[in-house]
Amino acid sequence: MRVANQWKQYQILDTSEQEKLENWNGVTLVRPDPQIIWKTPKVHPAWKKADGQYHRSSSGGGSWSFAKELPDSWELPYEALDLTFRIQPTGFKHTGLFPEQAVNWDWMAARIRKAGRPISVLNLFAYTGGATLACAAAGAAVCHVDASKGMVQWARENAAMSGLTEKLVRWIVDDCEKFVAREIRRGRRYDAVIMDPPSYGRGPGGEVWKLENNIYDFVQLCSGVLTDDPLFFLLNSYTTGLSPAVMRYLLGSVLTPKFGGSVSADEIGLPVKQSNMVLPCGSAAIWEK
């Protein structure tokens, strides 16, 4: 497992009974995580005095409760890459950041710096821009694409807080599949592709996206937007049915025949202070030349 262990101001304090207790730069939150099936004693004192907790509803969704008044949002630095993110509790338990992705940010930034040439990156389903900022800070030109206008605006705010507003980033609000198809027709190419697709979703015209059914065709499409000498292709997944071995086979079957190179895949995770173990947080597969 690849572990995001470079955080200083974020930490999972404990996990038990489908919940995780986290410290977000001094703010403690309890959030649900259905894979936490163990029922270990909740001995960490912060369980009883957490600042906020997300409660799932039996009818779907849920809501936050807060033990004290919190600011609408606050900052979380990632010192390893000199980045800063705005954190805000939102609907459906999220905070605007997936900290486990830092292990991918570190790898991509190092790979871009070692390339020794200008690198262009296409970041799809780019959310609030963690990967975008990591690649831009490393010197790449980045095209950031997400279908949510609000998420793209949030990403731009993170770029401003990280001092990256002058970097070469194109901010695009669009359907990722339609955007890639247009880029191919326009003849625009990229040295690297990052994608973090949802497990399930609907397009603006009611189109159904289900990761297991759609991801192979989409990876094939995206292979057509790569340059003749691409640097890497990174695929994230939070879907439990899409194992690292399946993701490795998928990228290998599409990209290796066209470009050579090799594929690696593994779970990614975050350390847990109380248990001194690692909480799995999804998987990532990486093709690289």
Phi and psi restraints in degrees (value plus and minus 20) as a CYANA .aco file:
   2 ARG   PHI    -114.0   -74.0
   2 ARG   PSI     106.6   146.6
   3 VAL   PHI    -133.5   -93.5
   3 VAL   PSI     111.5   151.5
   4 ALA   PHI    -103.9   -63.9
   4 ALA   PSI      67.4   107.4
   5 ASN   PHI    -134.1   -94.1
   5 ASN   PSI       0.7    40.7
   6 GLN   PHI    -121.9   -81.9
   6 GLN   PSI     -17.0    23.0
   7 TRP   PHI     -91.2   -51.2
   7 TRP   PSI     120.7   160.7
   8 LYS   PHI    -130.8   -90.8
   8 LYS   PSI     -51.6   -11.6
   9 GLN   PHI    -128.9   -88.9
   9 GLN   PSI     -13.2    26.8
  10 TYR   PHI    -148.7  -108.7
  10 TYR   PSI     122.2   162.2
  11 GLN   PHI    -179.9  -139.9
  11 GLN   PSI     118.7   158.7
  12 ILE   PHI    -104.3   -64.3
  12 ILE   PSI      97.2   137.2
  13 LEU   PHI    -101.2   -61.2
  13 LEU   PSI     -59.4   -19.4
  14 ASP   PHI    -184.5  -144.5
  14 ASP   PSI     143.7   183.7
  15 THR   PHI    -162.7  -122.7
  15 THR   PSI     120.6   160.6
  16 SER   PHI    -193.9  -153.9
  16 SER   PSI     126.3   166.3
  17 GLU   PHI      30.2    70.2
  17 GLU   PSI      31.8    71.8
  18 GLN   PHI      44.3    84.3
  18 GLN   PSI       7.8    47.8
  19 GLU   PHI    -159.0  -119.0
  19 GLU   PSI     130.4   170.4
  20 LYS   PHI    -144.5  -104.5
  20 LYS   PSI     121.3   161.3
  21 LEU   PHI    -124.9   -84.9
  21 LEU   PSI      98.2   138.2
  22 GLU   PHI    -143.6  -103.6
  22 GLU   PSI     131.7   171.7
  23 ASN   PHI    -133.1   -93.1
  23 ASN   PSI      94.1   134.1
  24 TRP   PHI    -127.0   -87.0
  24 TRP   PSI      63.9   103.9
  25 ASN   PHI      33.4    73.4
  25 ASN   PSI      29.7    69.7
  26 GLY   PHI      75.9   115.9
  26 GLY   PSI     -29.1    10.9
  27 VAL   PHI    -125.7   -85.7
  27 VAL   PSI     101.4   141.4
  28 THR   PHI    -116.9   -76.9
  28 THR   PSI     108.4   148.4
  29 LEU   PHI    -147.9  -107.9
  29 LEU   PSI     124.9   164.9
  30 VAL   PHI    -130.7   -90.7
  30 VAL   PSI     102.6   142.6
  31 ARG   PHI    -150.8  -110.8
  31 ARG   PSI     128.5   168.5
  32 PRO   PHI     -93.8   -53.8
  32 PRO   PSI     128.9   168.9
  33 ASP   PHI    -170.7  -130.7
  33 ASP   PSI      83.7   123.7
  34 PRO   PHI     -83.8   -43.8
  34 PRO   PSI     -38.6     1.4
  35 GLN   PHI     -98.0   -58.0
  35 GLN   PSI     -30.5     9.5
  36 ILE   PHI    -101.4   -61.4
  36 ILE   PSI      63.4   103.4
  37 ILE   PHI    -110.4   -70.4
  37 ILE   PSI     -28.8    11.2
  38 TRP   PHI     -97.8   -57.8
  38 TRP   PSI     134.5   174.5
  39 LYS   PHI    -142.9  -102.9
  39 LYS   PSI      32.2    72.2
  40 THR   PHI     -90.4   -50.4
  40 THR   PSI     133.7   173.7
  41 PRO   PHI     -81.1   -41.1
  41 PRO   PSI     117.4   157.4
  42 LYS   PHI    -107.4   -67.4
  42 LYS   PSI      55.8    95.8
  43 VAL   PHI    -107.1   -67.1
  43 VAL   PSI     -38.9     1.1
  44 HIS   PHI     -84.7   -44.7
  44 HIS   PSI     110.5   150.5
  45 PRO   PHI     -82.1   -42.1
  45 PRO   PSI     -44.3    -4.3
  46 ALA   PHI     -89.4   -49.4
  46 ALA   PSI     -37.2     2.8
  47 TRP   PHI     -76.9   -36.9
  47 TRP   PSI     -58.3   -18.3
  48 LYS   PHI    -106.0   -66.0
  48 LYS   PSI     -31.0     9.0
  49 LYS   PHI    -156.0  -116.0
  49 LYS   PSI      15.0    55.0
  50 ALA   PHI     -85.1   -45.1
  50 ALA   PSI     126.0   166.0
  51 ASP   PHI     -92.0   -52.0
  51 ASP   PSI     -50.6   -10.6
  52 GLY   PHI    -171.9  -131.9
  52 GLY   PSI     132.6   172.6
  53 GLN   PHI    -163.5  -123.5
  53 GLN   PSI     116.6   156.6
  54 TYR   PHI    -117.5   -77.5
  54 TYR   PSI     107.3   147.3
  55 HIS   PHI    -130.1   -90.1
  55 HIS   PSI     102.9   142.9
  56 ARG   PHI     -92.5   -52.5
  56 ARG   PSI     125.6   165.6
  57 SER   PHI    -118.9   -78.9
  57 SER   PSI     122.8   162.8
  58 SER   PHI     -85.5   -45.5
  58 SER   PSI     -40.0     0.0
  59 SER   PHI    -115.8   -75.8
  59 SER   PSI     -13.1    26.9
  60 GLY   PHI      87.0   127.0
  60 GLY   PSI     130.9   170.9
  61 GLY   PHI      51.3    91.3
  61 GLY   PSI    -168.1  -128.1
  62 GLY   PHI     144.6   184.6
  62 GLY   PSI    -185.3  -145.3
  63 SER   PHI    -176.2  -136.2
  63 SER   PSI     140.1   180.1
  64 TRP   PHI    -113.8   -73.8
  64 TRP   PSI     127.8   167.8
  65 SER   PHI    -147.2  -107.2
  65 SER   PSI     126.0   166.0
  66 PHE   PHI    -147.8  -107.8
  66 PHE   PSI     115.6   155.6
  67 ALA   PHI     -98.4   -58.4
  67 ALA   PSI     -40.1    -0.1
  68 LYS   PHI    -171.5  -131.5
  68 LYS   PSI     146.1   186.1
  69 GLU   PHI     -93.5   -53.5
  69 GLU   PSI     105.2   145.2
  70 LEU   PHI    -127.3   -87.3
  70 LEU   PSI     136.0   176.0
  71 PRO   PHI     -82.9   -42.9
  71 PRO   PSI     136.0   176.0
  72 ASP   PHI     -76.8   -36.8
  72 ASP   PSI     -56.2   -16.2
  73 SER   PHI    -175.2  -135.2
  73 SER   PSI     143.6   183.6
  74 TRP   PHI    -169.5  -129.5
  74 TRP   PSI     150.0   190.0
  75 GLU   PHI    -117.2   -77.2
  75 GLU   PSI     127.3   167.3
  76 LEU   PHI    -151.2  -111.2
  76 LEU   PSI      93.7   133.7
  77 PRO   PHI    -104.8   -64.8
  77 PRO   PSI     127.7   167.7
  78 TYR   PHI    -137.7   -97.7
  78 TYR   PSI      73.9   113.9
  79 GLU   PHI     -84.5   -44.5
  79 GLU   PSI     -47.8    -7.8
  80 ALA   PHI     -78.4   -38.4
  80 ALA   PSI     -51.5   -11.5
  81 LEU   PHI    -141.6  -101.6
  81 LEU   PSI     -10.6    29.4
  82 ASP   PHI      38.3    78.3
  82 ASP   PSI      27.4    67.4
  83 LEU   PHI    -134.0   -94.0
  83 LEU   PSI     134.8   174.8
  84 THR   PHI    -155.2  -115.2
  84 THR   PSI     116.9   156.9
  85 PHE   PHI    -144.5  -104.5
  85 PHE   PSI     126.8   166.8
  86 ARG   PHI    -108.6   -68.6
  86 ARG   PSI     106.3   146.3
  87 ILE   PHI    -128.0   -88.0
  87 ILE   PSI     114.1   154.1
  88 GLN   PHI    -173.4  -133.4
  88 GLN   PSI     103.3   143.3
  89 PRO   PHI     -82.0   -42.0
  89 PRO   PSI     106.0   146.0
  90 THR   PHI    -142.3  -102.3
  90 THR   PSI    -199.2  -159.2
  91 GLY   PHI     -80.4   -40.4
  91 GLY   PSI     134.7   174.7
  92 PHE   PHI      34.0    74.0
  92 PHE   PSI      29.3    69.3
  93 LYS   PHI      49.1    89.1
  93 LYS   PSI     -28.6    11.4
  94 HIS   PHI    -101.0   -61.0
  94 HIS   PSI     144.0   184.0
  95 THR   PHI    -144.0  -104.0
  95 THR   PSI     -19.1    20.9
  96 GLY   PHI      72.6   112.6
  96 GLY   PSI     -12.3    27.7
  97 LEU   PHI    -175.3  -135.3
  97 LEU   PSI     121.5   161.5
  98 PHE   PHI    -131.6   -91.6
  98 PHE   PSI      77.0   117.0
  99 PRO   PHI     -81.4   -41.4
  99 PRO   PSI     -47.8    -7.8
 100 GLU   PHI     -82.5   -42.5
 100 GLU   PSI     -42.3    -2.3
 101 GLN   PHI     -88.1   -48.1
 101 GLN   PSI     -31.6     8.4
 102 ALA   PHI     -79.1   -39.1
 102 ALA   PSI     -50.0   -10.0
 103 VAL   PHI     -85.9   -45.9
 103 VAL   PSI     -52.3   -12.3
 104 ASN   PHI     -95.8   -55.8
 104 ASN   PSI     -59.0   -19.0
 105 TRP   PHI     -76.8   -36.8
 105 TRP   PSI     -65.9   -25.9
 106 ASP   PHI     -80.4   -40.4
 106 ASP   PSI     -64.5   -24.5
 107 TRP   PHI     -84.6   -44.6
 107 TRP   PSI     -66.7   -26.7
 108 MET   PHI     -83.9   -43.9
 108 MET   PSI     -63.1   -23.1
 109 ALA   PHI     -80.9   -40.9
 109 ALA   PSI     -63.1   -23.1
 110 ALA   PHI     -85.7   -45.7
 110 ALA   PSI     -59.6   -19.6
 111 ARG   PHI     -86.3   -46.3
 111 ARG   PSI     -59.8   -19.8
 112 ILE   PHI     -86.3   -46.3
 112 ILE   PSI     -63.2   -23.2
 113 ARG   PHI     -83.8   -43.8
 113 ARG   PSI     -55.0   -15.0
 114 LYS   PHI     -98.1   -58.1
 114 LYS   PSI     -34.2     5.8
 115 ALA   PHI     -83.3   -43.3
 115 ALA   PSI     -53.9   -13.9
 116 GLY   PHI      52.1    92.1
 116 GLY   PSI      -0.5    39.5
 117 ARG   PHI    -174.7  -134.7
 117 ARG   PSI     143.0   183.0
 118 PRO   PHI     -82.7   -42.7
 118 PRO   PSI     115.4   155.4
 119 ILE   PHI    -143.5  -103.5
 119 ILE   PSI     113.2   153.2
 120 SER   PHI    -131.1   -91.1
 120 SER   PSI     115.5   155.5
 121 VAL   PHI    -143.8  -103.8
 121 VAL   PSI     116.3   156.3
 122 LEU   PHI    -128.5   -88.5
 122 LEU   PSI      96.3   136.3
 123 ASN   PHI    -128.6   -88.6
 123 ASN   PSI      90.8   130.8
 124 LEU   PHI    -124.1   -84.1
 124 LEU   PSI     126.6   166.6
 125 PHE   PHI      33.4    73.4
 125 PHE   PSI      30.8    70.8
 126 ALA   PHI    -101.1   -61.1
 126 ALA   PSI     -28.0    12.0
 127 TYR   PHI      35.4    75.4
 127 TYR   PSI    -151.5  -111.5
 128 THR   PHI    -114.2   -74.2
 128 THR   PSI      -7.2    32.8
 129 GLY   PHI      72.4   112.4
 129 GLY   PSI      -1.9    38.1
 130 GLY   PHI     -77.0   -37.0
 130 GLY   PSI     -70.4   -30.4
 131 ALA   PHI     -87.6   -47.6
 131 ALA   PSI     -56.6   -16.6
 132 THR   PHI     -79.0   -39.0
 132 THR   PSI     -67.4   -27.4
 133 LEU   PHI     -88.3   -48.3
 133 LEU   PSI     -58.5   -18.5
 134 ALA   PHI     -82.2   -42.2
 134 ALA   PSI     -63.3   -23.3
 135 CYS   PHI     -90.4   -50.4
 135 CYS   PSI     -59.8   -19.8
 136 ALA   PHI     -85.1   -45.1
 136 ALA   PSI     -61.6   -21.6
 137 ALA   PHI     -83.2   -43.2
 137 ALA   PSI     -48.0    -8.0
 138 ALA   PHI    -102.6   -62.6
 138 ALA   PSI     -25.0    15.0
 139 GLY   PHI      89.5   129.5
 139 GLY   PSI     -17.2    22.8
 140 ALA   PHI    -102.9   -62.9
 140 ALA   PSI     134.1   174.1
 141 ALA   PHI    -108.3   -68.3
 141 ALA   PSI     108.5   148.5
 142 VAL   PHI    -142.4  -102.4
 142 VAL   PSI     118.3   158.3
 143 CYS   PHI    -128.6   -88.6
 143 CYS   PSI      92.9   132.9
 144 HIS   PHI    -120.5   -80.5
 144 HIS   PSI      98.8   138.8
 145 VAL   PHI    -145.5  -105.5
 145 VAL   PSI     108.0   148.0
 146 ASP   PHI    -171.2  -131.2
 146 ASP   PSI     126.9   166.9
 147 ALA   PHI     -97.3   -57.3
 147 ALA   PSI     -34.3     5.7
 148 SER   PHI    -116.1   -76.1
 148 SER   PSI      98.4   138.4
 149 LYS   PHI     -81.2   -41.2
 149 LYS   PSI     -59.0   -19.0
 150 GLY   PHI     -84.2   -44.2
 150 GLY   PSI     -58.6   -18.6
 151 MET   PHI     -89.2   -49.2
 151 MET   PSI     -58.8   -18.8
 152 VAL   PHI     -84.5   -44.5
 152 VAL   PSI     -60.4   -20.4
 153 GLN   PHI     -83.1   -43.1
 153 GLN   PSI     -61.4   -21.4
 154 TRP   PHI     -80.9   -40.9
 154 TRP   PSI     -62.7   -22.7
 155 ALA   PHI     -81.1   -41.1
 155 ALA   PSI     -60.1   -20.1
 156 ARG   PHI     -84.3   -44.3
 156 ARG   PSI     -57.6   -17.6
 157 GLU   PHI     -85.2   -45.2
 157 GLU   PSI     -60.5   -20.5
 158 ASN   PHI     -82.6   -42.6
 158 ASN   PSI     -58.2   -18.2
 159 ALA   PHI     -82.6   -42.6
 159 ALA   PSI     -62.1   -22.1
 160 ALA   PHI     -84.0   -44.0
 160 ALA   PSI     -63.7   -23.7
 161 MET   PHI     -86.1   -46.1
 161 MET   PSI     -45.8    -5.8
 162 SER   PHI    -111.5   -71.5
 162 SER   PSI     -16.4    23.6
 163 GLY   PHI      50.2    90.2
 163 GLY   PSI      11.8    51.8
 164 LEU   PHI    -136.5   -96.5
 164 LEU   PSI      -1.5    38.5
 165 THR   PHI     -86.0   -46.0
 165 THR   PSI     -44.1    -4.1
 166 GLU   PHI    -110.0   -70.0
 166 GLU   PSI     -21.5    18.5
 167 LYS   PHI     -96.2   -56.2
 167 LYS   PSI     143.7   183.7
 168 LEU   PHI    -102.3   -62.3
 168 LEU   PSI      66.8   106.8
 169 VAL   PHI    -145.4  -105.4
 169 VAL   PSI     107.8   147.8
 170 ARG   PHI    -116.9   -76.9
 170 ARG   PSI     104.6   144.6
 171 TRP   PHI    -121.8   -81.8
 171 TRP   PSI      94.9   134.9
 172 ILE   PHI    -141.9  -101.9
 172 ILE   PSI     105.6   145.6
 173 VAL   PHI    -119.9   -79.9
 173 VAL   PSI      89.2   129.2
 174 ASP   PHI    -188.5  -148.5
 174 ASP   PSI     142.0   182.0
 175 ASP   PHI     -87.8   -47.8
 175 ASP   PSI     106.8   146.8
 176 CYS   PHI     -83.1   -43.1
 176 CYS   PSI     -63.0   -23.0
 177 GLU   PHI     -84.8   -44.8
 177 GLU   PSI     -64.0   -24.0
 178 LYS   PHI     -86.7   -46.7
 178 LYS   PSI     -56.1   -16.1
 179 PHE   PHI     -85.3   -45.3
 179 PHE   PSI     -65.3   -25.3
 180 VAL   PHI     -81.3   -41.3
 180 VAL   PSI     -62.6   -22.6
 181 ALA   PHI     -80.3   -40.3
 181 ALA   PSI     -60.0   -20.0
 182 ARG   PHI     -88.4   -48.4
 182 ARG   PSI     -60.5   -20.5
 183 GLU   PHI     -80.0   -40.0
 183 GLU   PSI     -60.2   -20.2
 184 ILE   PHI     -83.4   -43.4
 184 ILE   PSI     -64.6   -24.6
 185 ARG   PHI     -83.8   -43.8
 185 ARG   PSI     -54.0   -14.0
 186 ARG   PHI     -97.5   -57.5
 186 ARG   PSI     -30.3     9.7
 187 GLY   PHI      60.6   100.6
 187 GLY   PSI      -4.7    35.3
 188 ARG   PHI    -103.8   -63.8
 188 ARG   PSI     116.1   156.1
 189 ARG   PHI    -148.9  -108.9
 189 ARG   PSI     136.9   176.9
 190 TYR   PHI    -151.3  -111.3
 190 TYR   PSI     129.5   169.5
 191 ASP   PHI    -102.8   -62.8
 191 ASP   PSI     -38.5     1.5
 192 ALA   PHI    -170.2  -130.2
 192 ALA   PSI     126.0   166.0
 193 VAL   PHI    -146.5  -106.5
 193 VAL   PSI     114.3   154.3
 194 ILE   PHI    -140.3  -100.3
 194 ILE   PSI     115.0   155.0
 195 MET   PHI    -161.4  -121.4
 195 MET   PSI     117.6   157.6
 196 ASP   PHI    -150.8  -110.8
 196 ASP   PSI      47.2    87.2
 197 PRO   PHI     -92.8   -52.8
 197 PRO   PSI     132.6   172.6
 198 PRO   PHI     -91.8   -51.8
 198 PRO   PSI     137.3   177.3
 199 SER   PHI     -88.9   -48.9
 199 SER   PSI     -54.9   -14.9
 200 TYR   PHI    -172.2  -132.2
 200 TYR   PSI     123.9   163.9
 201 GLY   PHI    -192.2  -152.2
 201 GLY   PSI     152.5   192.5
 202 ARG   PHI    -147.1  -107.1
 202 ARG   PSI     118.6   158.6
 203 GLY   PHI     -99.6   -59.6
 203 GLY   PSI     154.5   194.5
 204 PRO   PHI     -82.0   -42.0
 204 PRO   PSI     -44.4    -4.4
 205 GLY   PHI    -118.1   -78.1
 205 GLY   PSI      -5.8    34.2
 206 GLY   PHI      66.8   106.8
 206 GLY   PSI     -14.2    25.8
 207 GLU   PHI     -83.8   -43.8
 207 GLU   PSI     116.8   156.8
 208 VAL   PHI    -113.3   -73.3
 208 VAL   PSI     108.5   148.5
 209 TRP   PHI    -129.4   -89.4
 209 TRP   PSI     101.1   141.1
 210 LYS   PHI    -146.2  -106.2
 210 LYS   PSI     102.4   142.4
 211 LEU   PHI     -73.5   -33.5
 211 LEU   PSI     -69.4   -29.4
 212 GLU   PHI     -82.3   -42.3
 212 GLU   PSI     -51.2   -11.2
 213 ASN   PHI    -105.0   -65.0
 213 ASN   PSI     -48.4    -8.4
 214 ASN   PHI    -128.5   -88.5
 214 ASN   PSI     -36.2     3.8
 215 ILE   PHI     -89.6   -49.6
 215 ILE   PSI     -55.9   -15.9
 216 TYR   PHI     -82.3   -42.3
 216 TYR   PSI     -68.1   -28.1
 217 ASP   PHI     -82.4   -42.4
 217 ASP   PSI     -55.9   -15.9
 218 PHE   PHI     -91.9   -51.9
 218 PHE   PSI     -59.9   -19.9
 219 VAL   PHI     -82.3   -42.3
 219 VAL   PSI     -61.2   -21.2
 220 GLN   PHI     -78.9   -38.9
 220 GLN   PSI     -65.7   -25.7
 221 LEU   PHI     -79.0   -39.0
 221 LEU   PSI     -66.7   -26.7
 222 CYS   PHI     -87.0   -47.0
 222 CYS   PSI     -44.0    -4.0
 223 SER   PHI     -82.7   -42.7
 223 SER   PSI     -44.0    -4.0
 224 GLY   PHI     -98.8   -58.8
 224 GLY   PSI     -27.6    12.4
 225 VAL   PHI    -121.7   -81.7
 225 VAL   PSI     -19.1    20.9
 226 LEU   PHI    -103.2   -63.2
 226 LEU   PSI     130.8   170.8
 227 THR   PHI     -90.4   -50.4
 227 THR   PSI     153.9   193.9
 228 ASP   PHI     -89.8   -49.8
 228 ASP   PSI     -40.8    -0.8
 229 ASP   PHI    -148.8  -108.8
 229 ASP   PSI      48.4    88.4
 230 PRO   PHI     -92.6   -52.6
 230 PRO   PSI     139.8   179.8
 231 LEU   PHI    -115.8   -75.8
 231 LEU   PSI     -71.0   -31.0
 232 PHE   PHI    -180.2  -140.2
 232 PHE   PSI     144.5   184.5
 233 PHE   PHI    -159.6  -119.6
 233 PHE   PSI     100.7   140.7
 234 LEU   PHI    -139.4   -99.4
 234 LEU   PSI     107.0   147.0
 235 LEU   PHI    -138.9   -98.9
 235 LEU   PSI     103.5   143.5
 236 ASN   PHI    -121.7   -81.7
 236 ASN   PSI     132.4   172.4
 237 SER   PHI    -171.6  -131.6
 237 SER   PSI     117.8   157.8
 238 TYR   PHI    -128.4   -88.4
 238 TYR   PSI     -16.4    23.6
 239 THR   PHI    -101.1   -61.1
 239 THR   PSI     100.6   140.6
 240 THR   PHI     -83.3   -43.3
 240 THR   PSI     -48.2    -8.2
 241 GLY   PHI     -96.4   -56.4
 241 GLY   PSI     -30.3     9.7
 242 LEU   PHI    -123.6   -83.6
 242 LEU   PSI      68.4   108.4
 243 SER   PHI     -92.2   -52.2
 243 SER   PSI     141.4   181.4
 244 PRO   PHI     -76.5   -36.5
 244 PRO   PSI     -56.6   -16.6
 245 ALA   PHI     -85.6   -45.6
 245 ALA   PSI     -58.3   -18.3
 246 VAL   PHI     -85.9   -45.9
 246 VAL   PSI     -63.3   -23.3
 247 MET   PHI     -84.4   -44.4
 247 MET   PSI     -58.7   -18.7
 248 ARG   PHI     -83.2   -43.2
 248 ARG   PSI     -64.6   -24.6
 249 TYR   PHI     -83.5   -43.5
 249 TYR   PSI     -61.5   -21.5
 250 LEU   PHI     -79.8   -39.8
 250 LEU   PSI     -73.1   -33.1
 251 LEU   PHI     -84.9   -44.9
 251 LEU   PSI     -58.9   -18.9
 252 GLY   PHI     -84.4   -44.4
 252 GLY   PSI     -57.6   -17.6
 253 SER   PHI     -92.9   -52.9
 253 SER   PSI     -47.1    -7.1
 254 VAL   PHI    -112.1   -72.1
 254 VAL   PSI     -65.6   -25.6
 255 LEU   PHI    -113.6   -73.6
 255 LEU   PSI     -57.9   -17.9
 256 THR   PHI     -83.3   -43.3
 256 THR   PSI     -61.5   -21.5
 257 PRO   PHI     -81.9   -41.9
 257 PRO   PSI     -49.4    -9.4
 258 LYS   PHI    -106.4   -66.4
 258 LYS   PSI     -56.8   -16.8
 259 PHE   PHI    -145.1  -105.1
 259 PHE   PSI     -22.4    17.6
 260 GLY   PHI      54.0    94.0
 260 GLY   PSI    -164.3  -124.3
 261 GLY   PHI      55.8    95.8
 261 GLY   PSI    -186.0  -146.0
 262 SER   PHI    -164.5  -124.5
 262 SER   PSI     141.7   181.7
 263 VAL   PHI    -145.3  -105.3
 263 VAL   PSI     115.8   155.8
 264 SER   PHI    -145.0  -105.0
 264 SER   PSI     134.3   174.3
 265 ALA   PHI    -173.2  -133.2
 265 ALA   PSI     124.4   164.4
 266 ASP   PHI    -183.2  -143.2
 266 ASP   PSI     144.4   184.4
 267 GLU   PHI     -90.5   -50.5
 267 GLU   PSI     133.3   173.3
 268 ILE   PHI    -138.5   -98.5
 268 ILE   PSI     134.2   174.2
 269 GLY   PHI    -178.8  -138.8
 269 GLY   PSI     157.7   197.7
 270 LEU   PHI    -147.8  -107.8
 270 LEU   PSI     119.5   159.5
 271 PRO   PHI     -90.0   -50.0
 271 PRO   PSI     128.2   168.2
 272 VAL   PHI    -133.7   -93.7
 272 VAL   PSI     101.9   141.9
 273 LYS   PHI     -82.5   -42.5
 273 LYS   PSI     -68.6   -28.6
 274 GLN   PHI     -83.4   -43.4
 274 GLN   PSI     -62.2   -22.2
 275 SER   PHI    -114.7   -74.7
 275 SER   PSI     -35.7     4.3
 276 ASN   PHI      40.3    80.3
 276 ASN   PSI       9.7    49.7
 277 MET   PHI    -137.0   -97.0
 277 MET   PSI    -193.1  -153.1
 278 VAL   PHI    -141.7  -101.7
 278 VAL   PSI     111.0   151.0
 279 LEU   PHI    -108.8   -68.8
 279 LEU   PSI      99.6   139.6
 280 PRO   PHI     -84.5   -44.5
 280 PRO   PSI     118.8   158.8
 281 CYS   PHI    -154.4  -114.4
 281 CYS   PSI      15.5    55.5
 282 GLY   PHI      90.8   130.8
 282 GLY   PSI    -189.6  -149.6
 283 SER   PHI    -157.6  -117.6
 283 SER   PSI     138.1   178.1
 284 ALA   PHI    -160.3  -120.3
 284 ALA   PSI     116.0   156.0
 285 ALA   PHI    -135.5   -95.5
 285 ALA   PSI     118.1   158.1
 286 ILE   PHI    -148.9  -108.9
 286 ILE   PSI     100.0   140.0
 287 TRP   PHI    -115.3   -75.3
 287 TRP   PSI     115.6   155.6
 288 GLU   PHI    -163.0  -123.0
 288 GLU   PSI     131.3   171.3
